[in-house]
Every structure is written in C-alpha cells, then in structure tokens.
Amino acid sequence: MSAVLQRHNVKVIGQSRQPMLFAHGYGCDQNMWRFITPAFEDRYRVVLFDHVGHGQSDAAAFDAARHGTLQGYADDVLAICRELDLTNVVFVGHSVSAMIGALAAIQEPERFDRLVLIGPSPRYINDGDYVGGFRPEDIEGLLDFLDSNHLGWSSTMAPVIMGNPDRPQLGEELTNSFCRTNPEIAKHFARVTFLSDNRADLSKVATKALILQCSQDVIAPEAVGRYMHQNLPDSELVLMNATGHCPNLSAPEETIAAIEGFLGGPTSVKAAAE
C-alpha cells in the first residue's frame, strides 16, 4: 500500500467502475458510514478514508500549515483520488467534509461527477444578513472550552450535535469518537472548521450537488441549507425528517433514499424536497 493510502487508512470495497468516496466529519472516522455504504457497494467502488488525526490515520502526517485551512484537507482528498486514479467520482461529505469536497471539486472538477453534501455549512458564524447559526462569541466560547478540556468538551457537545436525545446511545457513540481523536489535532481542526468562511467559493462549484438538510440541526440550521442551495449553481435541496447533525447514524434509511433519489438508483425515494 502506498504512503498516501496508509496515511489516510484508505479502504476500497467493491470492483464497480464508478467510485463513491465517503468523507467523514469533524471528530469522526470512516466507521461513521457503516450504515450507509452497504447500500452502494454492489454498484459503486466505495472508497473510505480517515482525515489525519482521526480514526486509524497517521497522526504524524498532520501539518499545521498545510491543514491550517480547509483547502489543505481538500488537497488530501485529491491526493487519494490521484493515488487510486479516481475519476467520475461521487463524493459524499458529512459536515465540514462537505465543504472540503466542494473545494476539491473546484480545484479538479474533471474528477467529480456528483457531490452529496450532508449538513454542509460555508460559514458557521452569523455575518450581517447571513445566518450561520452562531455569534462570534459563541464560537470563541466553544473553542476556549475545547482548548481547556478536550474530554469535557466532547462529552458535553457530542450529544448536542447528534440530537435525538431519546436515543442516548447515538450521542455516546459520537462522544467516544470525539474522545479518540488526537486532542491537539482536534483543537486545531475545530478552529479551522468553525472559523472558516467559504461562501465566496460556492459560485465556483460546477459539479452537480445534493444538499441534505436535517431538521433541528444546531450546527447547520435550515437557513444555512437554503443559503447553500441558493448559491450553489447546480444543486438540489432535500429537507429531511431526520433531526440533529448526523443522519448517517440517526437516520440511515432516509439518508440512503435521498442519495438514491439524487443518483437515480433502484430505490429512488425522495424525502420532503424543495
């Protein structure tokens, strides 16, 4: 296995021609896709990986300068694509990885066929008429808490991010995932994520995109999903019944159905869409 593939703990499932590349969100790893990928393994070449500092990736490969912006993570995605010679890619990105995938598609649009963006946000902080969901002081408070107490932040924030308080096991899984992430990399990535502003990049995305917007999502509220839809040139918005920020775990069947509807798969059943 090449250095690039080892670095990101890349796993490839299936021999179908068209690749489907799954990118996990902050504090997670490729295991977060385990309820989703089986639905696509017979028709796509499923590619899974871990961002540096997450899962079974090589944390020593983390570079504070390279990974000081989301573009650095997009460069990692493109390095994986080049190593596996992936073209016509269906990119599925959750949370911050949605924008990472958009940046990768801007840089090398010929590699990508479709983008599936789950809970995306180009900007988490409110700015004038733009509603990102957080005031600047809210974000600074969250980041200061994380800097001072990684485990405490994880156990406090993960259940809030997950939502679905009637199923506490989901919040516990996300908490455990956050706690396993390299603490120093987690703190750095959190600042890169929550302080990013990629609104100006949306108009540059030429790849057809699906936006999956959950209800009661404290990280990426509905106003953000609508903003994404209005500013991505070729996009569809699906308003999901699923609540929280992680429908890949909390509502896998609805998530699969929405993706199938976008890709034209055999179980094309759309969620409530606009």
C-alpha positions as CSV (number, residue, x, y, z in Angstrom):
1,M,0.0,0.0,0.0
2,S,1.3,3.5,-0.9
3,A,2.2,6.1,1.7
4,V,-0.8,8.2,0.8
5,L,-3.2,5.3,1.3
6,Q,-1.6,4.2,4.5
7,R,-1.6,7.8,5.8
8,H,-5.3,8.0,5.5
9,N,-6.2,4.4,6.3
10,V,-7.9,4.1,2.9
11,K,-10.2,1.1,2.4
12,V,-11.7,0.2,-1.0
13,I,-14.8,-2.0,-1.3
14,G,-16.2,-3.4,-4.5
15,Q,-14.9,-3.6,-8.1
16,S,-17.6,-1.5,-9.8
17,R,-16.2,1.2,-12.2
18,Q,-17.6,4.4,-10.7
19,P,-16.0,5.4,-7.4
20,M,-18.0,6.7,-4.4
21,L,-15.8,8.5,-2.0
22,F,-17.0,9.0,1.6
23,A,-15.5,11.7,3.8
24,H,-16.4,11.9,7.5
25,G,-17.0,15.0,9.6
26,Y,-15.1,16.6,12.5
27,G,-14.1,14.2,15.3
28,C,-15.3,11.1,13.4
29,D,-13.8,8.4,11.2
30,Q,-14.8,6.2,8.3
31,N,-16.8,3.9,10.7
32,M,-19.5,6.5,10.7
33,W,-20.5,5.4,7.3
34,R,-21.1,1.7,8.2
35,F,-24.9,2.0,7.9
36,I,-24.7,3.8,4.5
37,T,-22.1,2.1,2.4
38,P,-23.7,-1.4,2.2
39,A,-26.5,0.1,0.0
40,F,-24.0,1.1,-2.6
41,E,-21.2,-1.5,-2.6
42,D,-22.8,-3.6,-5.3
43,R,-22.9,-0.7,-7.8
44,Y,-20.0,1.6,-6.8
45,R,-16.4,1.3,-5.9
46,V,-16.7,2.5,-2.3
47,V,-13.7,4.4,-1.0
48,L,-13.4,5.2,2.7
49,F,-10.6,7.1,4.5
50,D,-9.8,8.9,7.7
51,H,-8.7,12.6,7.9
52,V,-5.2,13.0,9.5
53,G,-5.5,12.7,13.3
54,H,-8.8,10.8,13.1
55,G,-9.5,7.1,13.2
56,Q,-6.6,4.9,12.1
57,S,-4.9,7.6,10.1
58,D,-1.2,8.6,10.6
59,A,-1.3,11.5,13.1
60,A,2.3,12.2,12.3
61,A,1.3,13.3,8.8
62,F,-0.6,16.3,10.3
63,D,1.0,19.6,9.2
64,A,-0.3,22.7,11.0
65,A,0.5,24.9,7.9
66,R,-1.0,22.5,5.3
67,H,-4.0,21.8,7.5
68,G,-4.4,25.4,8.5
69,T,-7.3,25.8,6.0
70,L,-9.9,23.5,4.6
71,Q,-8.0,23.6,1.3
72,G,-5.3,21.5,2.9
73,Y,-7.8,18.8,3.6
74,A,-9.2,19.1,0.1
75,D,-5.6,18.6,-1.1
76,D,-5.6,15.4,0.9
77,V,-8.8,14.2,-0.8
78,L,-7.3,14.9,-4.2
79,A,-4.1,13.1,-3.3
80,I,-6.2,10.0,-2.5
81,C,-8.0,10.4,-5.8
82,R,-4.8,10.7,-7.8
83,E,-3.3,7.7,-6.0
84,L,-6.3,5.5,-6.9
85,D,-6.7,7.1,-10.3
86,L,-10.3,8.1,-9.4
87,T,-12.4,9.9,-12.0
88,N,-16.2,10.4,-12.3
89,V,-16.3,10.4,-8.5
90,V,-19.5,10.6,-6.4
91,F,-18.2,12.4,-3.4
92,V,-20.2,12.1,-0.2
93,G,-19.1,14.5,2.5
94,H,-20.6,15.0,6.0
95,S,-20.4,18.3,7.9
96,V,-17.1,20.1,7.4
97,S,-16.2,17.5,4.8
98,A,-19.0,18.7,2.6
99,M,-17.1,22.0,2.0
100,I,-13.8,20.1,1.8
101,G,-15.3,18.1,-1.1
102,A,-16.6,21.3,-2.7
103,L,-13.1,22.8,-2.6
104,A,-11.6,19.7,-4.1
105,A,-14.2,19.8,-6.9
106,I,-13.4,23.4,-7.6
107,Q,-9.7,22.6,-7.9
108,E,-10.1,19.5,-10.1
109,P,-13.7,19.5,-11.5
110,E,-12.9,16.8,-14.1
111,R,-12.5,14.2,-11.3
112,F,-16.0,14.6,-9.9
113,D,-19.4,13.6,-11.2
114,R,-21.7,14.4,-8.2
115,L,-21.4,15.9,-4.7
116,V,-23.6,14.7,-1.9
117,L,-23.3,17.3,0.9
118,I,-24.7,16.2,4.3
119,G,-25.2,19.1,6.8
120,P,-22.9,21.5,4.9
121,S,-22.1,25.0,6.0
122,P,-19.9,27.5,4.3
123,R,-19.8,29.7,7.3
124,Y,-20.8,28.9,10.9
125,I,-20.7,32.5,12.3
126,N,-23.5,35.0,11.6
127,D,-22.5,37.9,9.4
128,G,-24.9,40.7,8.7
129,D,-27.9,39.2,6.9
130,Y,-26.2,35.8,6.7
131,V,-27.4,33.4,9.4
132,G,-24.7,30.7,10.1
133,G,-26.2,29.7,13.5
134,F,-23.6,31.1,15.9
135,R,-22.5,34.5,17.2
136,P,-18.7,35.1,17.2
137,E,-18.7,35.0,21.0
138,D,-20.4,31.6,20.9
139,I,-17.7,30.1,18.7
140,E,-14.9,31.6,20.8
141,G,-16.5,30.2,23.9
142,L,-16.8,26.7,22.3
143,L,-13.1,26.9,21.1
144,D,-11.9,28.1,24.5
145,F,-13.7,25.2,26.2
146,L,-12.2,22.7,23.8
147,D,-8.7,24.2,24.3
148,S,-9.0,23.8,28.1
149,N,-10.8,20.5,28.3
150,H,-11.0,18.2,25.3
151,L,-12.7,15.4,27.0
152,G,-15.2,17.6,28.8
153,W,-16.0,19.4,25.5
154,S,-16.5,16.1,23.8
155,S,-18.9,14.7,26.4
156,T,-20.8,18.0,26.5
157,M,-21.0,18.9,22.8
158,A,-21.4,15.5,21.1
159,P,-24.9,14.8,22.4
160,V,-26.0,18.3,21.4
161,I,-24.5,17.9,17.9
162,M,-26.1,14.4,17.5
163,G,-29.5,15.5,18.7
164,N,-32.0,12.7,19.1
165,P,-32.0,12.8,23.0
166,D,-34.4,9.9,23.0
167,R,-31.6,7.7,21.7
168,P,-28.7,8.5,24.0
169,Q,-26.6,5.7,22.6
170,L,-26.1,7.8,19.4
171,G,-24.7,10.7,21.5
172,E,-22.5,8.3,23.4
173,E,-21.0,6.9,20.1
174,L,-20.2,10.4,18.9
175,T,-18.7,11.3,22.3
176,N,-16.4,8.3,22.2
177,S,-15.4,9.2,18.7
178,F,-14.5,12.7,19.7
179,C,-12.5,11.4,22.6
180,R,-10.5,9.1,20.4
181,T,-9.4,11.9,18.1
182,N,-5.9,13.3,18.7
183,P,-6.5,16.2,21.1
184,E,-4.1,18.7,19.6
185,I,-5.2,18.0,16.1
186,A,-8.9,18.1,17.2
187,K,-8.3,21.6,18.7
188,H,-6.6,22.8,15.5
189,F,-9.2,21.3,13.2
190,A,-12.0,22.8,15.3
191,R,-10.6,26.3,14.8
192,V,-10.1,25.7,11.1
193,T,-13.7,24.4,10.8
194,F,-15.6,26.9,12.9
195,L,-13.7,30.0,11.7
196,S,-13.8,29.1,8.0
197,D,-15.7,31.2,5.5
198,N,-16.1,29.6,2.1
199,R,-19.2,31.5,1.0
200,A,-17.3,33.0,-1.9
201,D,-16.3,29.6,-3.2
202,L,-19.9,28.3,-3.7
203,S,-20.3,30.0,-7.0
204,K,-17.2,28.3,-8.3
205,V,-18.6,24.8,-7.9
206,A,-19.6,23.4,-11.3
207,T,-20.3,19.9,-10.1
208,K,-24.0,18.9,-9.6
209,A,-24.7,18.8,-5.8
210,L,-27.3,17.4,-3.4
211,I,-27.7,19.2,-0.1
212,L,-29.2,17.1,2.7
213,Q,-30.6,19.3,5.4
214,C,-31.7,17.9,8.7
215,S,-34.3,19.5,10.9
216,Q,-33.3,20.8,14.3
217,D,-29.6,20.8,13.4
218,V,-27.8,23.1,15.8
219,I,-24.6,23.0,13.7
220,A,-26.1,23.7,10.3
221,P,-29.6,25.1,10.7
222,E,-32.1,25.2,7.9
223,A,-31.2,28.8,6.9
224,V,-27.7,27.5,6.0
225,G,-29.0,24.7,3.8
226,R,-31.2,27.2,2.0
227,Y,-28.3,29.6,1.5
228,M,-26.2,26.7,0.1
229,H,-29.0,25.8,-2.3
230,Q,-29.3,29.5,-3.4
231,N,-25.6,29.9,-4.0
232,L,-24.5,26.5,-5.5
233,P,-25.1,26.9,-9.2
234,D,-26.4,23.3,-9.8
235,S,-27.9,22.0,-6.6
236,E,-30.9,20.2,-5.1
237,L,-32.0,20.7,-1.6
238,V,-33.7,17.9,0.4
239,L,-35.2,18.8,3.7
240,M,-35.0,15.6,5.8
241,N,-37.3,14.4,8.5
242,A,-34.2,13.3,10.4
243,T,-33.1,15.5,13.3
244,G,-29.7,16.5,14.5
245,H,-26.5,16.8,12.5
246,C,-25.6,13.1,11.8
247,P,-28.3,11.4,9.7
248,N,-25.7,8.8,8.6
249,L,-26.1,7.4,12.1
250,S,-29.5,8.5,13.2
251,A,-31.5,8.0,10.0
252,P,-29.5,5.9,7.6
253,E,-32.5,4.6,5.6
254,E,-33.8,8.1,4.9
255,T,-30.2,9.2,4.0
256,I,-29.8,6.3,1.6
257,A,-33.1,7.0,0.0
258,A,-32.3,10.7,-0.6
259,I,-28.9,9.8,-2.1
260,E,-30.5,7.1,-4.3
261,G,-33.1,9.7,-5.5
262,F,-30.3,12.0,-6.5
263,L,-28.2,9.4,-8.2
264,G,-31.1,7.6,-9.8
265,G,-30.6,4.4,-8.0
266,P,-33.0,1.4,-7.7
267,T,-34.7,2.8,-4.5
268,S,-35.1,6.4,-5.6
269,V,-37.5,7.6,-2.9
270,K,-37.1,11.3,-2.2
271,A,-37.5,12.9,1.2
272,A,-39.6,16.0,1.5
273,A,-37.8,18.2,-1.0
274,E,-37.7,21.7,-2.3
